[in-house]
Amino acid sequence: MGKVSLSNAILKNIAYLTMFIDHFFAVVFMEGIRRYSLAGADTGMLQQIYSVGRAIGRTSFVLFAYLTVEAFIHTRSRVKYLLRLMLFAFVSEVPFDLAFSRQMIDHTSQNIFFTLSISVIVLIGWEWAGKCVRTLQRTKMSQDMCWYVCVGVFRAVQLGTVLLGCLAAYYMKVDYKYMGVLLIFTFYMLRNKPLYIKIVPVACVMYLGILSINLQRYTGVYTTDYLLRFSLRELYGLFAFIPLALYDGSRGRQLPKAVCYGFYPVHILVLYGVAQLLTLS
């Protein structure tokens, strides 16, 4: 038997599938648990199944973070790529809010396309400032104080871009907040490194990022010890490294862009409709 390998298109399909599983359990299955709970039934087993479903879903964002960097590197037009992300961020917001907040508009939480858009802006800013530094380094001008100041300014711009991206993600309350931005940035910075080198930095960003978010949100509601343990569930996302290890770098047979981008708002809206039918039953 030949060696198993996965193309970019197959990685996307795995990401879509695990995302669907995650959202199914978060929207539909949770509504079923709520209905059983209101009826006085024991939901212990259902809660365990729910936890398994959400654990499977943790892999989806890790895959999308990796694929975002792949798209950023290989796209013909980064501006068009960013505009598509931003367009579907706004298109997806109402379905996202309906499914997860049961409101038409909820300003306390924004969908994942906003996270991806901010991350791509960060990468664009980082690369632009980096090119300016490399241009200065290639010049034959003497490395006087002015040269060092210019290099320092552009290095500061690079770091400032990442910081501003994280702040934007936090204050806009996008999905995964600054952890999402930092995860994509980590994959970008380690893009030329072997996969096994990426695991530990990715795990640290995922765990420490989610832990800090949970501590900000739930301190006083839950104990610190509980939040330390609860945040560990994010590390289920590391199972994404199994399909990533099989990625051969090929493009594969891609679905139309409209299908790829449209899957997110459409499937969320469908799941919301199914959940609403459960409330009427």
C-alpha positions, 0 to 999 in steps of 0.5 A, a space after each residue: 500500500 502507498 503512503 497516505 497523503 492529504 491535499 489542501 482540499 481534503 484538509 479543508 473538508 476535514 476542517 468543515 466536518 469537524 466544525 459542523 460536528 462542533 456546531 451541531 453539538 453546540 446548537 442542536 444537541 445542547 437544545 436537546 439537553 435543555 429540553 430534557 432537563 426542563 422535562 426533569 430527565 437525567 441528562 448525565 449521559 447526554 452531557 458526556 456525549 456533548 463533551 465528546 462532540 465538542 472535543 472533536 470540534 476543537 480540531 477545526 479551528 487549528 486546521 483553519 488557522 493552519 489553512 489561513 496561513 497556507 492561503 495567505 502565502 499562496 493566494 494570488 491577491 492578498 487584498 482580494 483574500 482579505 476582502 472575501 474574509 471581511 465580506 463573509 464576516 458580515 454575511 455570517 454575523 446574523 446567522 452566528 448570533 441567531 444560533 449562539 445567542 438567539 438574537 438577531 444582533 449580538 455585539 458581545 460575540 462576533 463570528 470566526 471570519 472576523 478573527 481570520 480577517 484581523 489575523 490576515 491584516 496582522 500578517 500583511 502588516 508584519 510582512 510589509 514592515 519586515 520587507 522594509 527592514 530587509 530593504 534597509 539591510 540590503 542598502 549600502 548606506 553606512 549603518 549610522 544612528 539613523 539606520 538603526 533608528 529606521 530599523 528599530 521603527 519598522 521592528 516596532 511596527 511589526 510588534 505593534 501590528 501583532 499587539 493591535 491585532 490582539 487588542 482588536 480581537 479582544 475588544 471586538 469580542 471575536 470568536 477565540 479573541 486574541 488566542 485565535 490571532 496568536 495561533 494563526 501568527 504562530 503558524 505563520 512564524 513557524 511555517 518553514 519549520 517541521 511539524 513536530 517543532 510547531 506542536 509545543 508553541 501551538 499548544 502553549 498559545 492555545 492553552 495559555 490563551 484560552 486560560 487567560 480568557 476564561 480567567 478574565 470571564 469566569 473569575 469569581 464564578 468558578 475557582 482558579 483550579 477548575 478553570 486551569 483544568 477546564 481550559 485543558 479541553 482546548 488541547 483536544 485541538 492538537 489532534 489536528 496535527 494527525 491530518 496535518 502530518 499527512 498533508 503533502 502540500 498539494 492543492 487538490 480538487 478545490 470546491 468553488 470559493 462560494 461553497 467554501 465560504 458560504 458553508 459557514 453561514 449556511 450550515 449555522 443557519 440550518 442548525 439554528 432552524 433545527 434547534 428552533 424546531 426542537 423548541 416547538 416540539 
